[in-house]
Amino acid sequence: MDAGETACGRGAEGEGAENSQAEGLHLDETLESESTDEAIPARRGESFRLKTERIEEKSFVRFFCAISPAAACRARTSIHLPVCSGGKEFRQKGRKNMEKKTPLYEAHVRYGGRMVPFAGYLLPVQYETGVIAEHMAVRTACGLFDVSHMGEILCTGADAVENLNLLLTNDFTQMYDGQARYSPMCNEQGGVVDDLIVYKLGENRYFIVVNACNKDRDFAWMKEHGKGDVKFENISDQVSQLALQGPLAKKILLKITEEEQLPRAYYSAKAGCSAGGIPCMISRTGYTGEAGYELYTEAGYGEKLWEALMEAGRKEGLIPCGLGARDTLRLEAAMPLYGHEMDDTVTPLEAGLSHFVKMEKGDFIGKAALEKAGEPKRIRVGLKVTGRGIIREECPVYAGDTQVGITTSGTFAPYLKYPIAMALTDRNYGKAGQDLTAQVRGRMIEAQVVPLPFYKRAK
């Protein structure tokens, strides 16, 4: 997932193996908080309190109050608030008037962001430091991403978990409050509608993070296929999401929050938190291959939270990072991106996501098609470029004179210091050590199949 984004797809470790990647999570104008009241710090132990009126009208308020009732809903007026098909959209021209802006648009401009259209939004592809510097900052220190363009959907009701198990390929029957789980969502033919992350917030309460380019379609799909006592609610425009990624992420975040507010387990979250005096939910998933956190807050607080994090990380070398670095980082970590490694015509089994497809559970949309298809005839593989040149997406892949696949993503890997790519190939040519070539603008470039991920951080 871009998503992230949903995160969108994104290597599993330890307990997180039940979950995986996602990134890789949209607004017409910079938003201001609807409340004109002042936010005031609470007593120690209460992360934040906000005086306001008519809070029942805001979906995200009801949602995040429900996450942490003891801390957030002590009183009626005391509340806690809380990538899509990549490179192709970078090249779109003349569409600025059609694009939306995240709540952090003005901050990106101040920081020197080069704004480009992506998934219907104007977002920074890079800052003045450049993609390579941003990439290396995340690998060696820390980087901050605005991923407020991602989609957020609430799923509530007595039949919520039954609907999640019908809609998604993973199993959501056994989850603890605060746990997150990654999953593809399939169509009837077994192709991937989207990949996403589901957070369990409490009994019959779930928070779903989807890829930006699919958020409206995903919402419509869920509503169309929902059954029984379930409600889906799209709150994407009410939420800002920031991703703090890199080995120094925890050190930086602890400057503006407390240890007990940070989720300990990979693929988990804590709600009712405060960071820099700003109410938020903090999760630990990631779409870069590095340790890090995501912070969700009300849209009007997004820029304030951004500035609080940037100031906290100034001495540690924290820099803002754009879409370019997000893509190179996820590719080094071999995290699939919707619209590249998977789409409506590619099954999660072909995309290498079998761990998140629970064929032993009850029925789910696409299960019959996956059972009928059997073992996939094509698979996702990693390619290390051994010739001269860089392989991009949609390049034909050959074994000798026979085309055996097509690339889905490719770039120069800044940390590894050599070009890499991912491809969907005939499974007979997908074993590590297999020599292949890719046709790039009429020229053949040599590559070799290598195990995934290309990069894995040291524990």
SVG drawing of the C-alpha trace seen along z (x, -y; Angstrom):
<svg xmlns="http://www.w3.org/2000/svg" viewBox="-28 -30 55 55">
<polyline fill="none" stroke="black" stroke-width="0.4" points="0.0,0.0 1.2,-3.5 -1.0,-4.0 -0.3,-4.2 0.7,-4.9 -2.1,-2.2 0.7,-1.4 -0.5,0.2 1.7,3.3 4.6,3.2 8.0,7.3 6.7,8.8 8.7,9.5 8.0,11.4 4.4,10.8 4.0,8.4 4.2,11.3 0.4,11.5 0.2,8.0 2.9,6.7 3.5,3.5 0.8,0.8 1.5,-2.9 1.9,-2.7 -3.0,-7.1 -7.2,-14.6 -8.5,-18.0 -9.4,-20.9 -7.8,-23.6 -5.6,-23.9 -8.0,-23.1 -8.5,-25.0 -9.9,-23.4 -13.7,-23.8 -13.4,-24.5 -12.4,-28.0 -11.7,-26.9 -8.2,-26.7 -6.6,-23.3 -5.4,-22.9 -3.0,-20.4 -4.5,-18.0 -3.1,-16.6 -0.2,-14.2 -1.6,-10.8 -4.3,-12.5 -2.7,-13.1 -4.8,-16.0 -8.1,-17.6 -10.0,-19.9 -12.9,-22.0 -15.4,-22.2 -19.1,-22.1 -21.3,-19.9 -18.7,-17.2 -21.2,-14.6 -21.3,-16.0 -17.7,-15.0 -17.1,-11.4 -13.4,-11.4 -14.4,-12.6 -16.9,-9.8 -14.3,-7.4 -11.4,-8.3 -13.5,-8.7 -14.6,-5.2 -11.0,-4.0 -10.1,-5.2 -13.3,-5.8 -11.5,-6.0 -9.2,-8.7 -11.2,-10.4 -14.8,-10.3 -14.8,-11.1 -17.1,-14.0 -19.3,-15.0 -17.1,-18.0 -13.7,-16.4 -12.4,-14.5 -9.3,-12.9 -8.8,-13.5 -6.6,-11.6 1.0,-5.3 -1.0,-4.6 0.3,-4.2 3.6,-6.1 5.8,-7.4 3.1,-7.7 1.3,-10.6 4.6,-12.5 4.6,-13.2 1.1,-14.6 1.1,-18.2 -1.4,-21.1 -3.7,-19.7 -2.9,-22.0 -6.3,-23.5 -7.8,-20.0 -5.7,-18.8 -6.5,-18.9 -4.2,-20.0 -3.4,-18.2 -3.6,-20.3 0.2,-20.6 0.4,-22.2 1.7,-25.5 4.3,-23.9 5.6,-22.0 6.0,-25.2 7.8,-26.9 10.2,-24.0 11.0,-24.2 8.9,-21.2 8.7,-20.6 4.9,-20.1 3.6,-17.7 0.2,-16.0 -0.1,-12.6 -3.3,-10.6 -5.4,-13.7 -3.3,-15.9 -0.5,-18.3 2.3,-16.7 6.1,-17.2 8.0,-14.8 11.2,-16.1 12.6,-19.1 15.7,-21.1 17.9,-18.4 16.9,-16.0 15.7,-12.4 19.0,-10.7 19.7,-12.8 16.1,-12.2 16.5,-8.5 19.7,-8.3 18.4,-10.4 15.7,-7.7 18.2,-4.9 20.7,-6.6 18.8,-9.2 15.2,-10.1 12.8,-11.6 9.3,-13.0 6.6,-12.4 3.1,-13.9 0.8,-11.0 -2.4,-12.9 -3.6,-12.0 -4.2,-8.4 -7.8,-7.3 -9.4,-6.4 -12.6,-4.5 -14.4,-3.5 -16.1,-0.1 -18.5,0.3 -21.4,2.5 -22.2,5.9 -21.3,7.6 -18.1,5.6 -15.7,8.5 -17.8,10.7 -17.8,8.1 -14.0,7.6 -13.6,11.4 -15.8,11.4 -14.2,8.3 -10.6,9.1 -8.3,12.1 -6.7,12.0 -8.4,13.2 -9.6,10.6 -11.3,13.0 -8.6,12.9 -7.2,9.4 -6.5,7.5 -7.5,3.8 -4.9,1.6 -3.6,4.4 -3.2,3.7 -3.3,6.2 -2.5,5.9 -4.6,7.4 -5.4,7.4 -9.0,6.9 -10.0,8.9 -12.6,8.8 -14.6,11.9 -11.9,12.8 -9.2,12.8 -7.6,9.6 -6.6,7.0 -9.1,4.1 -6.6,2.6 -4.3,3.4 -4.9,1.9 -4.3,1.9 -7.1,2.5 -6.7,1.4 -8.9,2.9 -10.0,0.1 -12.4,2.0 -15.3,4.3 -17.0,3.9 -14.9,0.8 -12.2,0.8 -10.2,-1.8 -9.1,-1.1 -6.3,-2.9 -6.5,-2.6 -4.4,-3.9 -5.1,-7.4 -6.0,-6.7 -8.5,-4.0 -10.2,-5.6 -13.5,-6.5 -13.6,-3.2 -12.8,-1.2 -15.5,-3.0 -18.1,-2.3 -16.9,1.3 -17.3,1.9 -20.7,0.3 -21.9,2.3 -20.8,5.6 -21.6,4.9 -24.1,7.2 -26.0,7.1 -25.3,4.7 -22.3,2.8 -21.6,-0.8 -18.7,-2.1 -17.9,-5.8 -15.3,-7.7 -13.5,-10.2 -10.5,-10.8 -10.9,-14.6 -11.0,-14.8 -7.6,-13.2 -3.9,-14.2 -1.3,-11.5 2.4,-12.0 5.0,-9.2 8.2,-9.6 10.7,-7.0 14.3,-6.1 16.5,-4.7 16.2,-7.9 12.4,-8.1 11.8,-7.0 14.4,-9.3 12.9,-12.3 9.3,-11.4 10.1,-11.0 11.1,-14.6 7.4,-15.6 5.6,-12.6 6.1,-10.0 7.3,-6.4 4.0,-4.9 2.3,-6.7 4.3,-4.7 3.0,-1.4 5.5,1.4 4.6,4.1 5.1,3.9 1.7,3.4 0.0,1.9 -1.3,-1.5 -2.2,-3.6 -5.0,-6.2 -5.7,-9.0 -2.1,-10.2 -0.5,-13.6 2.6,-14.7 3.8,-18.2 0.6,-19.1 -1.4,-17.8 -4.0,-15.0 -3.2,-12.1 -3.2,-8.3 0.3,-6.8 0.9,-3.6 3.9,-1.5 3.7,-0.1 5.8,-1.8 6.5,-1.7 10.2,-2.3 11.8,0.7 12.9,-1.3 11.6,-1.6 9.2,-4.4 5.8,-5.7 2.6,-7.2 0.8,-9.9 -2.9,-10.5 -4.5,-13.8 -7.4,-16.0 -6.8,-17.7 -6.5,-21.2 -3.7,-20.1 -1.6,-18.5 0.7,-21.5 1.2,-22.1 2.2,-18.5 4.6,-18.7 6.3,-21.7 6.6,-20.1 8.3,-17.1 10.6,-19.1 11.7,-21.1 12.1,-18.1 14.3,-16.4 16.4,-19.4 19.6,-18.3 19.2,-14.7 19.2,-15.7 15.5,-15.2 14.5,-16.4 11.2,-16.5 10.9,-13.8 8.8,-13.6 7.2,-11.0 10.4,-10.3 12.2,-9.0 9.1,-7.2 9.2,-5.2 12.9,-4.4 12.7,-3.4 9.8,-1.0 11.4,0.5 14.6,1.2 12.5,2.9 10.6,4.8 7.2,3.5 4.6,3.8 2.7,0.7 -0.8,0.8 -1.0,0.0 2.5,1.5 3.0,4.9 -0.8,5.5 -4.0,4.3 -7.4,5.7 -5.8,8.2 -3.1,9.4 -3.9,11.8 -2.3,11.5 -0.8,14.9 1.0,13.7 2.1,10.6 3.8,12.6 1.3,11.9 0.2,15.5 0.9,15.1 -2.0,12.6 -4.5,14.9 -6.1,17.2 -7.6,19.9 -8.5,21.9 -11.0,19.3 -14.6,19.0 -15.6,17.6 -14.3,14.2 -14.7,12.4 -12.3,13.9 -11.7,17.1 -13.4,19.3 -11.4,17.8 -8.1,18.3 -8.9,21.9 -9.8,22.5 -6.6,20.9 -4.4,23.0 -0.7,22.3 0.0,19.0 1.8,19.3 3.5,16.0 5.2,14.6 6.7,11.3 10.5,11.4 13.4,9.1 15.9,8.2 19.4,6.9 20.7,5.1 24.0,6.5 24.3,4.6 24.6,0.9 21.4,-1.2 18.3,-1.5 15.2,0.6 11.9,-1.1 8.3,0.2 6.6,1.8 9.7,3.1 9.4,6.6 11.6,9.2 13.3,12.0 15.0,15.3 17.0,15.5 14.6,14.6 11.5,15.5 9.5,12.9 8.8,14.3 7.4,11.3 7.3,7.5 8.8,5.2 6.5,3.5 8.9,1.0 12.5,0.1 15.0,-2.5 18.6,-3.1 18.7,-2.1 20.5,-4.9 21.5,-2.9 22.5,0.3 24.2,-1.8 23.0,0.3 19.8,0.4 17.0,2.8 13.6,3.7 10.6,5.9 8.8,7.9 6.0,10.4 7.5,13.3 6.7,16.9 7.4,18.9 9.7,21.2 12.1,18.2 11.7,16.8 14.4,18.7 17.3,16.8 20.3,16.8 18.2,16.8 19.8,14.5 17.3,12.4 17.3,9.2 14.9,6.3 14.2,4.3 14.5,0.6 13.8,-1.8 15.0,0.8 18.1,1.7 18.6,5.0 19.9,4.6 21.1,7.7 19.7,8.5 19.6,11.5 16.8,12.7 17.7,12.2 15.8,12.9 13.5,10.3 13.7,7.9 16.7,6.2 17.3,4.4 16.5,5.4 17.4,3.3 19.7,4.7 17.9,5.6"/>
</svg>
